[in-house]
């Protein structure tokens, strides 16, 4: 095993063990395990923290996107624009809703949706596709997407804007939290996320309480009235135990994000002027470093060298969605394809970043990087 893993959700549990154990015991003792007080309380607390009128918990972040799309009536006969450089869940959710995914390229500096590529497909949609009804920008790795340009484009063309915030709990743009710019926002609470449960979980945040009511019905068979399906819904509920865990973790999130930012700053100093390029932060953005993603054409060499020094790393993501076996030739692409996405997939490397890393751990990673640059920098830069 790596002495320092790239991610360590178990450390997050141990850091809050007494509080989490008490919350789980409270949920178990209640005798009510689905759609109860823990979920209602978490939905209200997360909405207040985020700064939106309503949050609806659901089974996972993938379902959250699908439910948000369906709440806007977006499904079969509609196209939804997103990126190919993302967890496959983003695209899977669009297909779950019945819509056609149209994938555009990323900005190579920030790894998020390229607004120029978005403008191209909104102004001249590829032939043969249903009308574009929504855009799902991904706030990837903890970095806000370029909402300064994406929001006006969506408004100009009359399409829904659904923010994928699965990796960006607490990220801000111009002081405003992501998840509050669009028509809806979706979150994942997978254990490794900045706000992670101890299993699957997700949520949709909206500004319209009536829309929230519709999503709440869709997550449980389309029920507004018990046992009566007014719409065709699904079974996607955030359970009481996970909601209780998230209620414990939420008050710690801002401090934990600050710890991630401080760790990232230490890595960025160690990487200054080196052949392993650090991530760039968008002007006006608060990047919360769900992942600290470097890049190098010699990515595989750096990963092996770090492994040899006991430092874990990851590749997020090694194969763009449009090149994966299940999606190759099936999803639509913009007119220029996704060359920056394909290049990034060959170069990205994620270093360890999570709040429980000690100062000694961070120093170990930085020292390993400095030693490797000294011993192998010339070879790895050629």
N, C-alpha and C positions, 0 to 999 in steps of 0.2 A: 504494500500500500504506500501511497505518497505520504511523506512526512507532513506536508502541507497540501491538502486537497484543494482543487479549484473551487468547490462548493462544499458546504458542510451543514446541512439543515439540522442534523443532530445537535450541533453546538448551539443552535438557536433555541432548541427545546431545553437543553441543560441550563442555559443562561437564565431562563424564566421558569424553571421546573416547578418550583413551589406554587407560583401563581397559576400556571397551566394545569397542574394536577388538581388544584382546588377548583378551578373552573370546570374541568372535565367531570369531577365528582359532583359538582352542583348540577350539571346538565344530566348526568346519569341518574341522580337522585330525584330529579323532577318527575320522571315517569313519562315525559312528553319529548319525543325525539325528532319530530319533523314539523317544521313550520310553527315553532313555538316562541316563547319569550326571548330565548337567546338570539334567535334569528332576527326577530323584530327589533330587539335592542341594538344588535350589530348594524342592521340596516340604517337605523336612525343615527347611530354614532359615526358610521362611516360617511353618511351623507353630510353630517355637520362638519366633520373633518375636511371633507372634499370641498364643501361649499356649494352643494346642489340641493334642490328640494327633495329628491327621492332617490333611493337605491333599492334595487331588487336583487336579492341573493339567488344564486342558481348553482347547478352542479359543478361547473367548471368554466374556464375562460372561453373555451371553444363554443359551448352552448350559449354563453353570454352574447357573442357576436351573432350567432344564428337567431337568437331570440330578439335582439335589437333590430336586425334586418326584417324579421317577420312582423315586428310591431309597426314598422313603417310600410307594411304591405309589399315588401321587396322579396321576390322569390322567382319562381319560374316566369320567364318572359322578361327578365331584367338582367342587366350586367352590373357588376360591382368592381370598382377599380381598387387594387391594392398592390403590394410589392411582392417580388419573388424572394427577396432576401429577408426572410422572416421564419419563425417556426411554422411548420406546415399547418398548424392549427388554424391560422388566419384564413388560409385558402380552404381548408376542410370545412370551416364554418360557413363560408359563402356557399359552398355546394350543399351543405346540410339544409340551408334555407331554400335551396332549389334554384339559386341564381347562377349566372355564368361569371367566373373570375376572369378579369382582365388585368394582367400583371405588367407593371411598368418598372423602369430602372430606378436605382438609388443615386443619390448624390455621393460621390466617392469620398468626400471629406467627412461626412457625418453619418453615413450608412442609412439614411432615411429617405423617404420618397422624394424623388426629383420633381419639383414643381413644374419644370419645363416639360418633362415627359408627361406629367398629368395634363398640362394645358393642351398638349398635342392631341391626346385621345379625347379630351372633352370637346375640342373644337372640330376635330375630324375623326369621329369614332371609326374604328376598323369596320370594314364592310362585313355583312353577314351576322353581326352580333345584335342581340336585343338592345333596346335603349339603355344607356347608363343611368342608373337610378341612385347610386351611392358611391362614396369614396371612403375607404378604410385606411387611413394612414397609421403606420405603426411607430410608436415612440420606442424605438429599438435601443436595447442595452441600457435604458435609463435616460436616453437623450430625447428631448422633445423634437418631433418632426417640425418642418418649416411651416408652421401654421400661419405665420405672417402672410405667406403667399397662397397656401392651400385653402384657408378659410374663404378669402375673397373669390377664388376660382369656383369653389362649390356654390357659393351664393350666386355668382354670376350665371352659372349654368343650371341652377335650380335642382341640385342633387343633394341628397342627405349626406352629412358628414358624421361618421361614426368613428371615434377615436379608439384605437386598440392600445390600451394602457397596461397590458399584461406585464410589461417589464419596467414600468415607470411610475409606481406608486410614490407620489410626493414630488415628482419632477415639476418644474415651473418654467414658464416662459413669460418674461416681463413681469415677474412676481405673481402670476396667476397659475394655479395648479392645472396641469394637463388633466383632461377629463371634464373640463368646464368650458371648452371652446366650441364643441360640436353640438349636433342634435342629440347625440347619446354618446356614452363612453362605456367601454367594457374592461373588466379586470379579471385577472386570474389570481388565485391564491394558492397555486401549486407550492409545495414546501420550500423550494429554493427562491421564491420571489421575495422582493423587499418586504412585502407583507404576505407571509406564507402560513398556511394552515398546516395540519399534520396529515393531510390527505388532499383530495381534490376539492376545489371550491371556486366559485366565480361570482360576478355581480355585474349588473347593468346600472349605470347612473344616468338619470334623465332630469330635465328641467320641468317637465310637464307631468303633474300627478296623475292625470287621466291616462297618459301613455304608460306610466308606471303600473297602473292598475291592469292595463291590458297585458303587460309583460308578466305580471304576477299570475294572471290567469293562464297565459300560455305555458308557463313553467309547470303547471299542474293540470294537464289535460284540457286546457281551455275553460276551466271552471271559474265562473264568477259566483255561481251557486253550487253548493256541495252536490257532487254526483251529476251535475248538469253541464255538459260541454257546449258552450256557446260558440266556441271556435275549436279547430283541430289543434290541440296542444301536444306537449311532450311531458315526460317526467324528468325534471331537472331541478332538484331542490338542494339548497345548502343546508346540511343537517345541523342539528342543535349542538353536537359536540364540536364540530368545526367552527361554528359561529361563536361558541364560548371561547375557543382557543384564540380566534381572531380578535375578540373583545379584549383579551389580555394583551395581545401584541400591538394593537393599534396605538395605545398611548405612548409606546416606545419608538414608534416608527420614525418620527422626525429626528430623534437623537441617533437612531441607527443609521439613517441616511447620512447624517453629518459624519458619522464614523466612516462610512463608505467613501465619502468625499475626501476625508483626510487621508485614507489609505491610498486613494487614487492620486492624490497630490504627491505622496511619497514616491509612488511608482513613476509618475511623470517626471519628477526631478531625476530619478535614476536613469531614465530613458533619454534624457535631453541630449540631442546630437548623436544618438546611437542608431544603428541600422534596424532596430526593432522600433517601429514608429508608434508613439502613444496615441490614444484617441484624442480627437479635437472636440472642443466644446463650442456649441453655437452661441453667438453673441446674444446676450439677454436671457440665456437659458441657465437653469439649475439642473445639471446632470446628476442623477442619483446613483449611477454606476451599479445597476443590477449586474452588469458584467463590465469588466475592464478589458476592452478589446483592442489589442495592438494589431499591427499588420506588417508583413514582410514577405517578399517573394521566396525567402528561405524559411518559411513558416515551419515546415516539418523538421528541419534541422534544429531550429530553436526549441521546438517542443521536445525533441529527443534530448537535447543538452540540458534543458531544465529538469526533465524527468531524472536524468542522471544525478542532479543535485538535490533530489527530493522535493522538487517543486511541481505540483500538479498544474495542468493547464487544460483548456478545452477548445474545441472548434465550433463556433456558433455563427454560421452553419456551413457544413462541408459541401452540401449539394443544394443549389437553388431549387425552389419548388418546381419550376418549369422543366428541370432536367431530371427530376426524380421519376422512377419507373412508373408509378401510378398516375403521374400527371403529364409526362412527356407527350407532346402532340395533342393534348386534350384541352389545356388551358390556353386562353388567348394572350397574345403579347402585343405591346405597343409597336408602332412602325419601326422603331430603331432597335427593338429587342432589349436585352438586358446585359450589355457587355460589362458594365461596372459591377453588376451583381455577380457575374461569373468570375470576374477578376478577384473580387473580395472573397469569394468562397475559397479561393486558392491561397489566400494570404492572411486571413484573420486568425488570431490566437488570443484566447482569454486567460488572463492571469487570475490568481486567487483573490477574491474580494467578497468579504462578508463581515458583519460587525464584530463577530467574536474573534477575528484574527487579533492576536496580541501584538504589541509593539515589537516584541522579539521576533514574531513570525514575519511581520512586515520587513524588519531589518534583514532577516534571513533571505527573503525573496530579493530585496534590493541588492544585497551582497552577492547573491548568486548571479544576478544579472550583470553586475559590474565585473565580476570575475570572468564570466563567460564572454563579455565584450572584450576584455583584455586578452583572453586566451584564444578566442575564436572569431572575433569581430571581423578580421580581415577576410577570413574564408567565407563567413556568412553574408558578407556584403557583396561578394562577387557574383 
